[in-house]
Amino acid sequence: MSPQHTEFVKRNESYVASFGGKDALPMPPAKKLIVVTCMDARLDPAAHLGLKEGDAHVIRNAGGCVRDALRSLVISQRLLGTREIAVFHHTDCGMLTFTSDALRRIVKDAAPGDAAVAARVDEIDFLEFEDLHASVKEDVAWVTGEALLLPETTVTGWVYDVKSGRVVQVV
Amino acid sequence: MSPQHTEFVKRNESYVASFGGKDALPMPPAKKLIVVTCMDARLDPAAHLGLKEGDAHVIRNAGGCVRDALRSLVISQRLLGTREIAVFHHTDCGMLTFTSDALRRIVKDAAPGDAAVAARVDEIDFLEFEDLHASVKEDVAWVTGEALLLPETTVTGWVYDVKSGRVVQVV
C-alpha cells in the first residue's frame, strides 16, 4: 500500500471547485448539536445523518466513547454553544473484539524489554465493551451524570448498523 | 433550537435506500490510513478528501489534537493494520481563541462553590494552541516520537482552509 497523502491535493480539487458559499459559515454549529461516533472506516456520519457543513460538531474516536471526549465536549458546550449530544455506537465494532489486557500484551510483545513502553501502555484504559446496546446506555448515563457538562443538555443514544446503513435509537 | 435527534431517522432514509454493496465492507481500513482532524462543524473530511466508506479511520476532536487520540491510534495500528497518519488542523479554529485557564474559569464561574467541579476541570489540559502551522508541526513531531506508535508509520501534517475548502501540506 503506497502512502495516501500524495493523493489528497488531487482528490480535494473537486471539493474546492464547488465550495462556493461555504466560506461564510460561522464557527458555532448551526444546529447546536454534537455527534459522537466511532472512527470506524465504514462510517460517514455526515452522509448517513444528512448533516451539512456548519451543522454539528462531530467527535470520533475508537468506539465513539464519550469518556474519551470530555475535553472536546466541554469546549463545544462552553465556548461554541452546543446543547445536544447524540452518541452513536455501531454493529461489528472493533471495541467488541478485544480486551485492554490483550492489546497491552500486543504492544509489550512488540517492544520486548522496554520498561517505559510497558509502563505507559499499562496506564491506558482502551475502553472496550462487551455489549453494544449496553455500551450506548452507559455512555448516555455517563454524559447525563457528568458534572462538567451542562445539565440542560439533550442526550440520546443510537446504534448504526454497518450492514444496512440504518440508525436506530436506543435511549 | 428544537432537538435534532427527532430528525435523524428521517434524514437517514435516503442513505439506507442507496446503501447497496457497502454491507460487504470489512472492518480494517482499505487504505491503511488514519485521518486526524478537528470536530469543527464546517469540516466534512470524507467530502474534502474524497474518501469513501471503508477507506480510512477518521478521528475527530477539538483541534485535531493527536495527543488526545493516543488510545484510538494504538487500537487502529495494532488491531486494524493502519500504517499512515495524516494530521489536519484548520484555519479559524476555536483552539486559537482561548486559554485553558480562561475556559476553566468559565466552568468554575458556572458552578460557584463547587469544589469537585473546580478540581476536575483544573486537571484538564484543553490543548489549545496559538500558532496554527506550528501546532501541525508539533503534532507530527509528537506522533513521530511516540513510542507506543509504530516507527514505520508515514506521518504528514496539513492545514484545511475553511474559506476555500483547500488542503495544504505543512510537513
Interface residues (C-beta under 8 A of the other chain):
Chain A: M1 P3 Q4 H5 E7 F8 V9 R11 N12 S14 Y15 V16 F19 K22 D23 L25 M27 P28 P29 A30 K31 K32 L33 I34 M39 D40 A41 R42 L43 D44 A46 A47 H48 L49 G50 L51 E53 G54 D55 A56 H57 V58 I59 R60 N61 A62 D68 A69 L70 R71 S72 V74 I75 S76 R78 L79 L80 R83 E84 A86 D92 G94 M95 T97 F98 L103 I106 V107 A110 A111 D114 A116 V117 R120 V121 I124 D125 F126 L127 A147 L148 T154 T156 W158 V162 K163 S164 G165 R166 V167 Q169
Chain B: M1 P3 Q4 H5 E7 F8 V9 R11 N12 S14 Y15 V16 F19 K22 D23 L25 M27 P28 P29 A30 K31 K32 L33 I34 M39 D40 A41 R42 L43 D44 A46 A47 H48 L49 G50 L51 E53 G54 D55 A56 H57 V58 I59 R60 N61 A62 D68 A69 L70 R71 S72 V74 I75 S76 R78 L79 L80 R83 E84 A86 D92 G94 M95 T97 F98 L103 I106 V107 A110 A111 D114 A116 V117 R120 V121 I124 D125 F126 L127 A147 L148 T154 T156 W158 V162 K163 S164 G165 R166 V167 Q169
